Amino acid sequence: MTTPSDIRALAADLSLAVVRLTRHLRGRRADAQISLTQLSALATLNREGAMTPGALAAKERVQPPSMTRVIASLSELQLVERNPHPTDGRQIIVSLSEAGRALVQDENNAREAWMTEQLSGLPPEQLRVLRDAVTIMKRIVDQSE
């Protein structure tokens, strides 16, 4: 039987493992010239497509003024493009530039290469367990959004 104490211990172990994995993946970054906050915004635009700064702030779970600063810095680096909103003259639409798209792809490639190397040495049973764990973790995250 699984007790609340067992679940708390699993939660602590899982949280630590995620933090450590994230730290390893950060070390594999192709371009450390931008912050993780900037990279996250670029990745969201890559995955979700063009959107308003407010929508991007909501997806990134940051305050709109913070996202305005992130977008300004990414625009200065020519990683995003800002265009007028088609129906609301007070708004802009932010999208990835070609350079931004290339940077996101480079970042993804660097992380995936490291993960592929780590996973390639695991036996098939452990790979199946990880596949199941990923499915569960995605579900947990999706339910909390």
N, C-alpha and C positions, 0 to 999 in steps of 0.2 A: 504494500500500500504506500502511496506517495503522500507524505505529510506536508503541511505548510512549510515546515523547516527544510524539507528536501527541496521544495520548489524555490525557496529563497536562496538556498545554496546553489542550485542550478542557475538561477537568475544572476547571481554574483559571478559564477564561473563563466557564463555566456557573455556577460557584459565585459569582463576582463579580456576574454578571447577576442571580442569584437574590437576593443580598444587597441589591443596589441596588433591585430591584423591590419587595422586602419593605419597604425604607425608604420608598419612594414610597407604598406601600399604607398603611403606618402613619401617614403624614402625612394620609391621607384619612379617618381615624377619625372616626366620628360622635360618639363619647363618649370623650374621653381621661381621664375621671374614674376609670377602672379600668385596672389594669396589663395588659400583654399576656399575662402568665401567667393572670390572672383571665379575660380574654377568651378565651383558648385553652380553658380549662376549660369556660366557658359554651358555646363552639362545639362541643366534644366532647359535652357533655350534649345539645345541640340535635340533633346528628347521630346519636348512639348511643342516646339515651334515658337514663332514670334508671338509676343504678348505685350501688354502694357506694363510699365514699371510696377504698378500696384499689384497686378496679377503675379508678377515674378516675385515680388516681396512676400506675397501670401504663400506661394509655393515653397519659397526658401525659409519661411517662418521668421522673417525679420521685419523690422519696422520700415515703412516706405521711405523715410528720409535716409536710412542706412542704404537701402537699395539704390536710391538716387545717386549716392556717392559711388557705389560699386559700378553702376552703369556709366557714370561720367568717366571713371578711371579706365574702364574697358573700352569706351569710345575713344579716349585719348590714345590708347594702345592699338586702335583700329581693329579690335576683336569683335565689336558689335556695331551695328548700324542703327541709327535712330531715324525713324520716318514719321511723318504726320499720320495721325489716326484718320482713317477714311471717313468717319462720320462725326467725330467729336474733335473739334479744333483745339480743345484744351489738352488733349491727350497726345502721347506719342506711342509708337509701336517699336519695340526693341527686337532685333533679330541678330542672329550670328552673321558675321562677315565671313568671307572665304577663309581669312586668316584665323578667325575664331573657330570655325569648323575644323580646320586642319589641326589646330592646337588640341582641341578636344579629342580628335582621333589619335593624335600622338600620345596623349595622356592615357587613353584607353588601351592603346597597343602596349605601352610600357607596363601597365598594371597587369594586363592579361598575359603578357609574356612571363612575368614573374609567377603569377598564379598557375599558369600552365606547367611551368617547370616544377613547382611544388607538388601539384596534383599528379603529375605523370609518374611519380614514384610510389603512389599509393596502390594497394591491392583493390581489385574490383569491388569487394564488399564495402570497404571504406568509402569508395567513390559513390556507391549507392546510398550509404548513410548520409553523406554530404549533400547529395541531390535532394533527399527527403528533408534534411535540415534547412536547406535553402528555401524549399517550398513553404515550410512552416514559418520561417523567418519573414518571408515576403508577405504571407498572410497576416502575421502579427502587425507588421508595419502598415499594410493596407487598411487594416481594421482601425488603426489609431489615427488615420488621416481623415 
